[in-house]
Amino acid sequence: MLMVEEGYDIAIIGSGIVGLFISYMLCGMHRKRLKTICIDKEHSVALHASGRNSGVIHSGIHAKPGTLKARLCVKGNRMMYSILDALKIPYRRDGMLIVCTDDNRDALEELQRRGYANGVANIRFVYGDEVRRMERYAKADTALLVESAGVTDSSRLAYALYEHARAYGIEFIFNSAVVRIDEVLNGYRIEMVEDDGEDAKESSKSKTITARLVVNSAGTHADDIAILAGLRKYRIYPCIGEYYLIRRKPYLVNSLIYPAPTFDYRGIGIHLTKRLDGTIAIGPNAIYVDEKDEDNAKVKDVVDKSIDEFYSRASEMIDGISKDDLEYGYYGIRARLAGYGSKEEPDFVIEEHPTNFIHLIGIESPGFTASPAIAEHLTGMIRDRL
Ligand SMILES: Cc1cc2nc3c(=O)[nH]c(=O)nc-3n(C[C@H](O)[C@H](O)[C@H](O)COP(=O)(O)OP(=O)(O)OC[C@H]3O[C@@H](n4cnc5c(N)ncnc54)[C@H](O)[C@@H]3O)c2cc1C
């Protein structure tokens, strides 16, 4: 048993995109001698939702006005492009087309209203030839175009943030699962179990650190970390989202083609994303499971069973595909704060409990887009407290 206890000003639990953006934005503060550590149970960064999503930079039109999701997504969208420029990460910003596939014009008008209420610029209806000039294979005569949406590679961005933060002296510790938290004088003691892989039982060691302020950005496990800190009112309902890919007909989609939403929290629907590498991703679906990690055997048993659903959703939106074009892609697990059948979409939770322990819970889509704005909000809270 290795017992080393090092003291930090700030400990961030989770090196997904949210923890990484917070680390990135703390670089300036770190220089002013705030010693910071980012802890992850995995061997590297962004191995869960942050590296397994659509990579879509959302505009903020889907979120309910007045929510944190709406505010942080719209702000995150603007911040994201300038940070991608600064870090020289490629992206496309050629907008999202939301198509009327079943005369669902009311839903598009509601989206447009939400967009205006959320402060999203450049939303307009496009018709006929204009739709076809943008997306030749789209099966729609009417679509809502949102120009500020785009796509990037979330894993690549995550790694760039990590490298930047590390270069500025933020410490990272991997293979270390946080298992216990105690309040101590002037902060928290955090106990981690170090898991070096292979034979976990043989090689696991425990390590403790202390920190004056802790951020919980543990994704699907954020509710478990909250319980360790005495905050018991939240529960994450893990929900798988899978993707199929089309590699051999990249010309079928130019940008982002989405269905009209149903506003009932079944998700914003299986959509088509032209990724930066030219492949077309179809997804994600939504399957509730009990397990929270993608490499869990029970999760692996559930996936790759529903090609028909993907084929049929994609062929409602575009012409030119056959089922043989689809190959299985990948999946990620959403950190949902509401279970199967729930019709209310919960908001992001940013809550302090106890003092100087800040929890980020339910950061599901558009959490990737919102992450720079979440991080800016968090660094403001940290500045006020330390
Ligand atoms: C299928 C899918 C598609 C999506 N598409 C989009 C999209 O197109 N656009 C968009 O804006 N958003 C999208 N999202 C949402 C977005 O991916 C998430 O909101 C975002 O990645 C959440 O980041 P995070 O850092 O909070 O969580 P995560 O990426 O899950 O990171 C949490 C980290 O905490 C670590 N951790 C957990 N427990 C512990 C512990 N006990 N000790 C130490 N470390 C721990 C984990 O190992 C992990 O690295 C999608 C999500 C999914 C699942």
The ligand as an SDF file (V2000), in Angstrom:
LIG
                    3D

 53 58  0  0  0  0  0  0  0  0999 V2000
  -23.5720    9.2160  -28.4100 C   0  0  0  0  0  0  0  0  0  0  0  0
  -23.3120   10.6300  -27.9980 C   0  0  0  0  0  0  0  0  0  0  0  0
  -23.3580   11.6540  -28.9530 C   0  0  0  0  0  0  0  0  0  0  0  0
  -23.1400   12.9750  -28.5820 C   0  0  0  0  0  0  0  0  0  0  0  0
  -23.0800   13.9490  -29.5370 N   0  0  0  0  0  0  0  0  0  0  0  0
  -22.7900   15.2200  -29.1940 C   0  0  0  0  0  0  0  0  0  0  0  0
  -22.6270   16.2240  -30.1720 C   0  0  0  0  0  0  0  0  0  0  0  0
  -22.6440   15.9440  -31.3720 O   0  0  0  0  0  0  0  0  0  0  0  0
  -22.4160   17.5070  -29.7690 N   0  0  0  0  0  0  0  0  0  0  0  0
  -22.3690   17.8570  -28.4610 C   0  0  0  0  0  0  0  0  0  0  0  0
  -22.2370   19.0420  -28.1720 O   0  0  0  0  0  0  0  0  0  0  0  0
  -22.4520   16.9060  -27.4890 N   0  0  0  0  0  0  0  0  0  0  0  0
  -22.6310   15.6040  -27.8230 C   0  0  0  0  0  0  0  0  0  0  0  0
  -22.6930   14.6240  -26.8750 N   0  0  0  0  0  0  0  0  0  0  0  0
  -22.4950   14.9970  -25.4700 C   0  0  0  0  0  0  0  0  0  0  0  0
  -21.0270   15.1340  -25.1240 C   0  0  0  0  0  0  0  0  0  0  0  0
  -20.2580   14.1190  -25.6910 O   0  0  0  0  0  0  0  0  0  0  0  0
  -20.9050   15.1240  -23.5860 C   0  0  0  0  0  0  0  0  0  0  0  0
  -21.7810   16.0870  -23.0580 O   0  0  0  0  0  0  0  0  0  0  0  0
  -19.4890   15.4370  -23.1240 C   0  0  0  0  0  0  0  0  0  0  0  0
  -18.5570   14.6210  -23.7710 O   0  0  0  0  0  0  0  0  0  0  0  0
  -19.4080   15.2380  -21.6150 C   0  0  0  0  0  0  0  0  0  0  0  0
  -18.0750   15.4110  -21.2220 O   0  0  0  0  0  0  0  0  0  0  0  0
  -17.6260   15.1150  -19.7310 P   0  0  0  0  0  0  0  0  0  0  0  0
  -16.2220   15.5460  -19.6250 O   0  0  0  0  0  0  0  0  0  0  0  0
  -18.6440   15.7020  -18.8040 O   0  0  0  0  0  0  0  0  0  0  0  0
  -17.8110   13.5260  -19.5440 O   0  0  0  0  0  0  0  0  0  0  0  0
  -16.9270   12.2750  -20.0340 P   0  0  0  0  0  0  0  0  0  0  0  0
  -16.4140   12.4470  -21.3900 O   0  0  0  0  0  0  0  0  0  0  0  0
  -17.7730   11.0740  -19.7630 O   0  0  0  0  0  0  0  0  0  0  0  0
  -15.6960   12.2740  -19.0380 O   0  0  0  0  0  0  0  0  0  0  0  0
  -15.8040   11.9030  -17.6930 C   0  0  0  0  0  0  0  0  0  0  0  0
  -14.4770   11.3650  -17.2320 C   0  0  0  0  0  0  0  0  0  0  0  0
  -14.5560   11.0830  -15.8350 O   0  0  0  0  0  0  0  0  0  0  0  0
  -13.7990    9.9150  -15.5720 C   0  0  0  0  0  0  0  0  0  0  0  0
  -14.2620    9.3210  -14.3220 N   0  0  0  0  0  0  0  0  0  0  0  0
  -15.4980    8.8200  -14.0440 C   0  0  0  0  0  0  0  0  0  0  0  0
  -15.5500    8.3590  -12.7940 N   0  0  0  0  0  0  0  0  0  0  0  0
  -14.3240    8.5560  -12.2470 C   0  0  0  0  0  0  0  0  0  0  0  0
  -13.7460    8.2780  -10.9710 C   0  0  0  0  0  0  0  0  0  0  0  0
  -14.4420    7.6780   -9.9940 N   0  0  0  0  0  0  0  0  0  0  0  0
  -12.4590    8.6030  -10.7510 N   0  0  0  0  0  0  0  0  0  0  0  0
  -11.7090    9.2010  -11.7420 C   0  0  0  0  0  0  0  0  0  0  0  0
  -12.2140    9.4830  -12.9690 N   0  0  0  0  0  0  0  0  0  0  0  0
  -13.4990    9.1800  -13.2230 C   0  0  0  0  0  0  0  0  0  0  0  0
  -14.0680    9.0370  -16.7960 C   0  0  0  0  0  0  0  0  0  0  0  0
  -13.0820    8.0230  -16.9680 O   0  0  0  0  0  0  0  0  0  0  0  0
  -14.0930   10.0670  -17.9120 C   0  0  0  0  0  0  0  0  0  0  0  0
  -12.8320   10.1940  -18.5360 O   0  0  0  0  0  0  0  0  0  0  0  0
  -22.8890   13.2810  -27.2190 C   0  0  0  0  0  0  0  0  0  0  0  0
  -22.8240   12.2520  -26.2620 C   0  0  0  0  0  0  0  0  0  0  0  0
  -23.0050   10.9320  -26.6560 C   0  0  0  0  0  0  0  0  0  0  0  0
  -22.8690    9.8310  -25.6340 C   0  0  0  0  0  0  0  0  0  0  0  0
  1  2  1  0
  2  3  1  0
  2 52  2  0
  3  4  2  0
  4  5  1  0
  4 50  1  0
  5  6  2  0
  6  7  1  0
  6 13  1  0
  7  8  2  0
  7  9  1  0
  9 10  1  0
 10 11  2  0
 10 12  1  0
 12 13  2  0
 13 14  1  0
 14 15  1  0
 14 50  1  0
 15 16  1  0
 16 17  1  0
 16 18  1  0
 18 19  1  0
 18 20  1  0
 20 21  1  0
 20 22  1  0
 22 23  1  0
 23 24  1  0
 24 25  2  0
 24 26  1  0
 24 27  1  0
 27 28  1  0
 28 29  2  0
 28 30  1  0
 28 31  1  0
 31 32  1  0
 32 33  1  0
 33 34  1  0
 33 48  1  0
 34 35  1  0
 35 36  1  0
 35 46  1  0
 36 37  1  0
 36 45  1  0
 37 38  2  0
 38 39  1  0
 39 40  1  0
 39 45  2  0
 40 41  1  0
 40 42  2  0
 42 43  1  0
 43 44  2  0
 44 45  1  0
 46 47  1  0
 46 48  1  0
 48 49  1  0
 50 51  2  0
 51 52  1  0
 52 53  1  0
M  END
$$$$
